[in-house]
Amino acid sequence: MQIEVGSIRDNDPIELQAYIEVQLRPSVAGLGRQFESVEVRLFETGEARASVTCRIQLKLRPSGICVIQESHDPDAHTAIDRAMHGIARLSSVRQGISIVHGPASMPA
């Protein structure tokens, strides 16, 4: 696991790294040994560095396919949470579990 935290205004990089580590474990837990590596980058983007980007890259086994989940938000913790949610959804899909938001549609 590789985590890179850039300088994010008004945030302690050590606290952000610890937060990423805590959030990442359950997000990838459903993948078991189906991934080879995971990289997380957190950095400021946009005009006047007004947005924070959290980019997670998973390299899957045995295919070697890289899956990237990226989230942008003015708040670093929200950007992390949204990217982790995307990875957790992938983990659920790989396990055959469906995550549904909103009302389910019924066939006519």
Helices and strands as residue ranges (DSSP letters): E 2-5, H 13-29, E 35-45, G 47-49, E 51-60, E 66-73, H 76-95
